Amino acid sequence: MGLYDLKIMKNNTEIKQQLLKSCETFIQKRLSNVQHNIAEVQEALTSETKSTAGDKHETGRAMLQLEREKFGVQLSEVNLVKQALSKINVLKQSDAVCLGSAIITDASNYFIAISAGEIEVDETKYFAIAPNTPIGQLLLSKRSGDSVKFRTQKFTILNVF
Protein backbone atom coordinates (compact mmCIF):
# COMPACT_ATOMS: atom_id res chain seq x y z
CA MET A 1 0.00 0.00 0.00
CA GLY A 2 1.48 3.32 -1.09
CA LEU A 3 1.51 6.71 0.62
CA TYR A 4 -1.33 7.91 -1.63
CA ASP A 5 -3.50 4.97 -0.52
CA LEU A 6 -2.77 5.72 3.14
CA LYS A 7 -3.77 9.38 2.65
CA ILE A 8 -7.03 8.31 0.99
CA MET A 9 -7.76 5.87 3.85
CA LYS A 10 -7.04 8.58 6.42
CA ASN A 11 -9.30 11.06 4.62
CA ASN A 12 -12.06 8.45 4.29
CA THR A 13 -11.81 7.66 8.00
CA GLU A 14 -12.03 11.37 8.84
CA ILE A 15 -15.14 11.69 6.67
CA LYS A 16 -16.76 8.72 8.42
CA GLN A 17 -15.83 10.18 11.83
CA GLN A 18 -17.52 13.46 10.89
CA LEU A 19 -20.59 11.61 9.61
CA LEU A 20 -20.79 9.59 12.83
CA LYS A 21 -20.38 12.76 14.93
CA SER A 22 -23.27 14.38 13.04
CA CYS A 23 -25.43 11.31 13.70
CA GLU A 24 -24.51 11.43 17.40
CA THR A 25 -25.45 15.12 17.54
CA PHE A 26 -28.75 14.37 15.79
CA ILE A 27 -29.67 11.61 18.25
CA GLN A 28 -28.56 13.72 21.25
CA LYS A 29 -30.92 16.52 20.13
CA ARG A 30 -33.77 14.02 19.82
CA LEU A 31 -32.97 12.62 23.27
CA SER A 32 -32.90 16.10 24.83
CA ASN A 33 -36.19 16.98 23.16
CA VAL A 34 -37.95 13.84 24.44
CA GLN A 35 -36.52 14.33 27.95
CA HIS A 36 -37.74 17.94 27.91
CA ASN A 37 -41.24 16.82 26.88
CA ILE A 38 -41.31 14.19 29.63
CA ALA A 39 -40.27 16.80 32.21
CA GLU A 40 -43.03 19.18 31.04
CA VAL A 41 -45.68 16.47 31.28
CA GLN A 42 -44.40 15.42 34.70
CA GLU A 43 -44.53 19.03 35.88
CA ALA A 44 -48.08 19.40 34.56
CA LEU A 45 -49.09 16.20 36.35
CA THR A 46 -47.66 17.31 39.70
CA SER A 47 -49.02 20.85 39.45
CA GLU A 48 -52.50 19.68 38.51
CA THR A 49 -54.75 20.46 41.45
CA LYS A 50 -58.08 18.91 42.24
CA SER A 51 -60.75 21.10 40.74
CA THR A 52 -64.42 21.18 41.60
CA ALA A 53 -65.20 19.69 38.22
CA GLY A 54 -63.89 16.23 39.18
CA ASP A 55 -64.51 14.49 35.85
CA LYS A 56 -62.73 17.24 33.94
CA HIS A 57 -59.75 16.96 36.30
CA GLU A 58 -59.56 13.17 35.92
CA THR A 59 -59.78 13.44 32.13
CA GLY A 60 -56.94 15.96 32.12
CA ARG A 61 -54.78 13.69 34.29
CA ALA A 62 -55.55 10.69 32.07
CA MET A 63 -54.53 12.67 28.98
CA LEU A 64 -51.26 13.70 30.65
CA GLN A 65 -50.60 10.06 31.62
CA LEU A 66 -51.09 9.03 27.98
CA GLU A 67 -48.69 11.76 26.87
CA ARG A 68 -46.12 10.58 29.40
CA GLU A 69 -46.45 6.99 28.14
CA LYS A 70 -46.05 8.17 24.52
CA PHE A 71 -42.89 10.09 25.40
CA GLY A 72 -41.64 7.09 27.37
CA VAL A 73 -41.93 4.95 24.23
CA GLN A 74 -40.09 7.64 22.24
CA LEU A 75 -37.35 7.72 24.89
CA SER A 76 -36.97 3.96 24.63
CA GLU A 77 -36.72 4.15 20.83
CA VAL A 78 -34.13 6.94 20.96
CA ASN A 79 -32.04 4.95 23.45
CA LEU A 80 -32.15 1.90 21.13
CA VAL A 81 -30.95 4.03 18.20
CA LYS A 82 -28.23 5.56 20.40
CA GLN A 83 -27.13 2.05 21.38
CA ALA A 84 -27.00 0.96 17.71
CA LEU A 85 -24.97 4.06 16.88
CA SER A 86 -22.43 3.21 19.58
CA LYS A 87 -21.66 -0.08 17.79
CA ILE A 88 -20.36 1.64 14.66
CA ASN A 89 -16.62 1.40 14.12
CA VAL A 90 -15.58 4.00 11.53
CA LEU A 91 -12.02 2.65 11.53
CA LYS A 92 -13.23 -0.63 10.00
CA GLN A 93 -12.39 -0.89 6.31
CA SER A 94 -14.57 -3.04 4.08
CA ASP A 95 -15.01 -3.41 0.34
CA ALA A 96 -18.65 -4.40 0.88
CA VAL A 97 -21.31 -2.08 2.30
CA CYS A 98 -21.90 -2.72 6.00
CA LEU A 99 -22.83 -0.77 9.14
CA GLY A 100 -20.59 2.30 9.24
CA SER A 101 -19.86 2.36 5.50
CA ALA A 102 -19.90 5.51 3.44
CA ILE A 103 -21.09 4.94 -0.12
CA ILE A 104 -20.46 7.22 -3.09
CA THR A 105 -22.79 6.62 -6.05
CA ASP A 106 -23.38 8.38 -9.34
CA ALA A 107 -26.69 9.69 -7.91
CA SER A 108 -26.39 10.21 -4.12
CA ASN A 109 -24.05 9.44 -1.26
CA TYR A 110 -24.98 7.43 1.82
CA PHE A 111 -23.75 6.65 5.31
CA ILE A 112 -25.08 3.41 6.81
CA ALA A 113 -25.78 4.19 10.46
CA ILE A 114 -29.13 5.66 11.58
CA SER A 115 -31.87 7.56 9.80
CA ALA A 116 -30.64 11.10 10.40
CA GLY A 117 -31.30 12.74 7.05
CA GLU A 118 -28.86 14.79 5.02
CA ILE A 119 -25.38 15.52 6.37
CA GLU A 120 -22.77 17.65 4.65
CA VAL A 121 -19.06 16.90 5.06
CA ASP A 122 -16.44 18.83 3.07
CA GLU A 123 -19.14 20.23 0.77
CA THR A 124 -20.33 16.71 -0.08
CA LYS A 125 -23.85 15.65 0.88
CA TYR A 126 -24.53 12.24 2.40
CA PHE A 127 -27.80 10.70 3.48
CA ALA A 128 -27.49 8.98 6.85
CA ILE A 129 -29.71 5.91 6.62
CA ALA A 130 -30.37 2.93 8.83
CA PRO A 131 -29.43 -0.51 7.52
CA ASN A 132 -33.03 -1.71 7.97
CA THR A 133 -34.51 0.93 5.64
CA PRO A 134 -35.46 -0.17 2.11
CA ILE A 135 -32.49 1.62 0.51
CA GLY A 136 -30.20 0.41 3.29
CA GLN A 137 -31.28 -3.19 2.67
CA LEU A 138 -30.51 -2.82 -1.05
CA LEU A 139 -27.05 -1.36 -0.40
CA LEU A 140 -25.87 -3.88 2.21
CA SER A 141 -23.14 -6.22 0.89
CA LYS A 142 -22.84 -4.31 -2.40
CA ARG A 143 -19.41 -3.30 -3.69
CA SER A 144 -17.88 -0.62 -5.90
CA GLY A 145 -19.10 -1.08 -9.46
CA ASP A 146 -22.39 -2.74 -8.44
CA SER A 147 -25.62 -1.25 -9.76
CA VAL A 148 -28.67 -0.79 -7.57
CA LYS A 149 -32.25 -0.17 -8.59
CA PHE A 150 -34.43 1.59 -6.02
CA ARG A 151 -38.00 2.26 -7.11
CA THR A 152 -37.59 4.01 -10.48
CA GLN A 153 -33.99 5.13 -9.94
CA LYS A 154 -30.97 3.10 -11.00
CA PHE A 155 -27.51 4.07 -9.80
CA THR A 156 -24.00 2.68 -9.67
CA ILE A 157 -21.80 2.47 -6.59
CA LEU A 158 -18.54 4.28 -7.31
CA ASN A 159 -16.81 3.85 -3.94
CA VAL A 160 -17.37 2.12 -0.59
CA PHE A 161 -15.27 3.07 2.40
C-alpha positions as CSV (number, residue, x, y, z in Angstrom):
1,M,0.0,0.0,0.0
2,G,1.5,3.3,-1.1
3,L,1.5,6.7,0.6
4,Y,-1.3,7.9,-1.6
5,D,-3.5,5.0,-0.5
6,L,-2.8,5.7,3.1
7,K,-3.8,9.4,2.6
8,I,-7.0,8.3,1.0
9,M,-7.8,5.9,3.8
10,K,-7.0,8.6,6.4
11,N,-9.3,11.1,4.6
12,N,-12.1,8.4,4.3
13,T,-11.8,7.7,8.0
14,E,-12.0,11.4,8.8
15,I,-15.1,11.7,6.7
16,K,-16.8,8.7,8.4
17,Q,-15.8,10.2,11.8
18,Q,-17.5,13.5,10.9
19,L,-20.6,11.6,9.6
20,L,-20.8,9.6,12.8
21,K,-20.4,12.8,14.9
22,S,-23.3,14.4,13.0
23,C,-25.4,11.3,13.7
24,E,-24.5,11.4,17.4
25,T,-25.5,15.1,17.5
26,F,-28.7,14.4,15.8
27,I,-29.7,11.6,18.3
28,Q,-28.6,13.7,21.3
29,K,-30.9,16.5,20.1
30,R,-33.8,14.0,19.8
31,L,-33.0,12.6,23.3
32,S,-32.9,16.1,24.8
33,N,-36.2,17.0,23.2
34,V,-37.9,13.8,24.4
35,Q,-36.5,14.3,27.9
36,H,-37.7,17.9,27.9
37,N,-41.2,16.8,26.9
38,I,-41.3,14.2,29.6
39,A,-40.3,16.8,32.2
40,E,-43.0,19.2,31.0
41,V,-45.7,16.5,31.3
42,Q,-44.4,15.4,34.7
43,E,-44.5,19.0,35.9
44,A,-48.1,19.4,34.6
45,L,-49.1,16.2,36.3
46,T,-47.7,17.3,39.7
47,S,-49.0,20.8,39.5
48,E,-52.5,19.7,38.5
49,T,-54.7,20.5,41.5
50,K,-58.1,18.9,42.2
51,S,-60.8,21.1,40.7
52,T,-64.4,21.2,41.6
53,A,-65.2,19.7,38.2
54,G,-63.9,16.2,39.2
55,D,-64.5,14.5,35.9
56,K,-62.7,17.2,33.9
57,H,-59.8,17.0,36.3
58,E,-59.6,13.2,35.9
59,T,-59.8,13.4,32.1
60,G,-56.9,16.0,32.1
61,R,-54.8,13.7,34.3
62,A,-55.5,10.7,32.1
63,M,-54.5,12.7,29.0
64,L,-51.3,13.7,30.7
65,Q,-50.6,10.1,31.6
66,L,-51.1,9.0,28.0
67,E,-48.7,11.8,26.9
68,R,-46.1,10.6,29.4
69,E,-46.4,7.0,28.1
70,K,-46.0,8.2,24.5
71,F,-42.9,10.1,25.4
72,G,-41.6,7.1,27.4
73,V,-41.9,5.0,24.2
74,Q,-40.1,7.6,22.2
75,L,-37.4,7.7,24.9
76,S,-37.0,4.0,24.6
77,E,-36.7,4.1,20.8
78,V,-34.1,6.9,21.0
79,N,-32.0,5.0,23.4
80,L,-32.1,1.9,21.1
81,V,-31.0,4.0,18.2
82,K,-28.2,5.6,20.4
83,Q,-27.1,2.1,21.4
84,A,-27.0,1.0,17.7
85,L,-25.0,4.1,16.9
86,S,-22.4,3.2,19.6
87,K,-21.7,-0.1,17.8
88,I,-20.4,1.6,14.7
89,N,-16.6,1.4,14.1
90,V,-15.6,4.0,11.5
91,L,-12.0,2.7,11.5
92,K,-13.2,-0.6,10.0
93,Q,-12.4,-0.9,6.3
94,S,-14.6,-3.0,4.1
95,D,-15.0,-3.4,0.3
96,A,-18.6,-4.4,0.9
97,V,-21.3,-2.1,2.3
98,C,-21.9,-2.7,6.0
99,L,-22.8,-0.8,9.1
100,G,-20.6,2.3,9.2
101,S,-19.9,2.4,5.5
102,A,-19.9,5.5,3.4
103,I,-21.1,4.9,-0.1
104,I,-20.5,7.2,-3.1
105,T,-22.8,6.6,-6.1
106,D,-23.4,8.4,-9.3
107,A,-26.7,9.7,-7.9
108,S,-26.4,10.2,-4.1
109,N,-24.1,9.4,-1.3
110,Y,-25.0,7.4,1.8
111,F,-23.7,6.6,5.3
112,I,-25.1,3.4,6.8
113,A,-25.8,4.2,10.5
114,I,-29.1,5.7,11.6
115,S,-31.9,7.6,9.8
116,A,-30.6,11.1,10.4
117,G,-31.3,12.7,7.0
118,E,-28.9,14.8,5.0
119,I,-25.4,15.5,6.4
120,E,-22.8,17.6,4.6
121,V,-19.1,16.9,5.1
122,D,-16.4,18.8,3.1
123,E,-19.1,20.2,0.8
124,T,-20.3,16.7,-0.1
125,K,-23.9,15.6,0.9
126,Y,-24.5,12.2,2.4
127,F,-27.8,10.7,3.5
128,A,-27.5,9.0,6.8
129,I,-29.7,5.9,6.6
130,A,-30.4,2.9,8.8
131,P,-29.4,-0.5,7.5
132,N,-33.0,-1.7,8.0
133,T,-34.5,0.9,5.6
134,P,-35.5,-0.2,2.1
135,I,-32.5,1.6,0.5
136,G,-30.2,0.4,3.3
137,Q,-31.3,-3.2,2.7
138,L,-30.5,-2.8,-1.0
139,L,-27.1,-1.4,-0.4
140,L,-25.9,-3.9,2.2
141,S,-23.1,-6.2,0.9
142,K,-22.8,-4.3,-2.4
143,R,-19.4,-3.3,-3.7
144,S,-17.9,-0.6,-5.9
145,G,-19.1,-1.1,-9.5
146,D,-22.4,-2.7,-8.4
147,S,-25.6,-1.2,-9.8
148,V,-28.7,-0.8,-7.6
149,K,-32.3,-0.2,-8.6
150,F,-34.4,1.6,-6.0
151,R,-38.0,2.3,-7.1
152,T,-37.6,4.0,-10.5
153,Q,-34.0,5.1,-9.9
154,K,-31.0,3.1,-11.0
155,F,-27.5,4.1,-9.8
156,T,-24.0,2.7,-9.7
157,I,-21.8,2.5,-6.6
158,L,-18.5,4.3,-7.3
159,N,-16.8,3.8,-3.9
160,V,-17.4,2.1,-0.6
161,F,-15.3,3.1,2.4
